[in-house]
Amino acid sequence: MATLAKPYPGQSATAEDVFLLAEEYRRAARALLGLGRTGAPLSRAPYRLTAIHAIELYLNALLLIEGMDAPRVRSLQHDLAARAKLALASGLALRSRTAAHLEAMEKGREYLVSRYGTDQASTLSQINRLHATLEEIGEKVRKKLKRTAG
């Protein structure tokens, strides 16, 4: 007897669903931001990981708005630079510093370092830069979603 494969989690999520999940992660990141301690880079890791995940979800929502199917979005794995390039090509206008930051985050493997790289925590981007990237992407995707929904 053949076993049917279970659907991939999030397979049927809409762009709006993914956007709302990103909003929750952004709220969580904001709450974690105040818990970091000066001179203790590891204390910023929970904020970093949550902020990076929110950014990824916002970009996923945008790609879904633009008609990309869920398997293609998933195939990008955690590559923020690839997502950003596709988002920019679809018309998302990011400040040059934000686009460069997404590229630098990918090159520096910030997602992985935030999760596992206790010895590399001091090599990550500045918290204020990460926060600015999170806020800009969140707001611009919100505006894009409102334009397509209304």
C-alpha positions in Angstrom: 0.0 0.0 0.0 1.5 3.4 -1.1 1.8 6.1 1.5 0.5 9.4 0.4 3.0 12.3 1.0 1.8 14.8 3.5 1.4 18.3 2.0 4.3 20.6 2.7 3.5 23.0 5.6 2.4 26.3 4.3 1.7 25.0 0.8 -1.7 26.5 0.7 -0.9 29.7 2.6 -1.9 32.9 0.8 0.4 35.9 0.5 -1.8 37.6 3.2 -1.3 34.6 5.5 2.4 34.8 5.1 2.4 38.5 5.6 0.5 38.2 8.8 3.0 35.6 10.1 5.8 38.0 9.2 4.0 40.7 11.2 4.0 38.5 14.2 7.7 37.7 13.9 8.4 41.5 13.6 6.4 42.1 16.8 8.4 39.4 18.5 11.7 40.8 17.2 10.8 44.3 18.5 10.1 42.7 21.9 13.4 40.9 21.9 15.4 43.9 20.8 15.4 45.4 24.3 16.8 42.2 25.8 20.2 42.5 24.2 23.1 43.7 26.3 25.9 45.9 25.3 29.1 44.0 25.0 27.3 40.7 24.8 26.8 39.8 21.1 25.2 36.5 21.9 22.4 38.3 23.8 21.3 39.7 20.4 21.0 36.3 18.7 17.3 35.8 19.5 16.5 39.3 18.1 18.7 38.6 15.0 17.1 35.3 14.2 13.6 36.5 14.7 14.2 39.6 12.6 15.9 37.7 9.8 13.0 35.2 9.8 10.5 38.1 9.6 12.4 39.6 6.6 12.4 36.3 4.9 8.6 35.9 5.4 7.9 39.4 4.1 9.9 38.7 1.0 8.0 35.4 0.6 4.7 37.2 0.9 5.8 39.6 -1.8 6.9 36.8 -4.1 3.6 35.1 -3.6 1.7 38.4 -4.3 3.7 38.6 -7.6 2.5 35.1 -8.6 5.4 32.9 -7.7 4.3 29.5 -6.5 5.0 28.1 -3.0 7.4 25.4 -4.2 9.6 27.9 -6.1 9.6 30.2 -3.0 10.6 27.3 -0.8 13.4 26.4 -3.2 15.2 29.6 -2.3 15.8 28.2 1.1 17.1 31.0 3.4 18.7 33.0 0.6 17.7 36.6 1.3 19.8 37.9 -1.6 18.0 35.7 -4.1 14.6 36.8 -2.7 15.6 40.4 -2.8 16.7 40.2 -6.4 13.4 38.7 -7.4 11.5 41.2 -5.3 13.4 44.1 -6.9 12.7 42.7 -10.4 9.0 42.6 -9.5 9.1 46.3 -8.7 9.8 46.5 -5.0 11.8 49.7 -4.5 14.4 49.3 -1.7 16.9 51.8 -0.6 20.3 50.9 -1.9 21.6 50.4 1.6 18.9 47.9 2.3 19.5 46.0 -0.9 23.2 46.0 -0.1 22.5 44.8 3.4 20.5 41.9 2.2 23.3 40.9 -0.1 25.9 41.2 2.8 23.7 39.2 5.1 23.7 36.4 2.6 27.4 36.6 1.9 28.1 36.6 5.7 25.7 33.7 6.2 23.9 35.7 9.0 21.0 33.3 9.2 23.3 30.4 10.0 25.7 32.4 12.2 22.7 33.7 14.2 21.5 30.2 14.8 24.8 28.4 15.4 27.9 30.6 15.2 28.6 31.4 18.8 32.2 32.0 17.8 31.2 34.4 15.0 28.5 36.6 16.6 30.7 39.7 16.6 31.0 39.5 12.7 27.3 40.1 12.1 25.8 43.3 10.8 25.0 46.2 13.2 21.7 45.8 15.1 20.5 49.2 13.9 21.1 48.2 10.3 19.2 45.0 10.7 16.4 46.8 12.4 16.2 49.4 9.6 16.1 46.6 7.0 13.4 44.8 8.9 11.3 47.9 9.2 11.7 49.1 5.6 10.9 45.7 4.1 7.9 45.3 6.4 6.4 48.6 5.5 7.0 48.3 1.8 5.5 44.9 1.6 2.5 46.1 3.6 2.0 48.9 1.0 2.3 46.5 -1.9 -0.2 44.1 -0.3 -2.7 46.9 0.2 -2.3 48.1 -3.4 -3.0 44.6 -4.8 -5.9 43.9 -2.3 -7.6 47.2 -2.9 
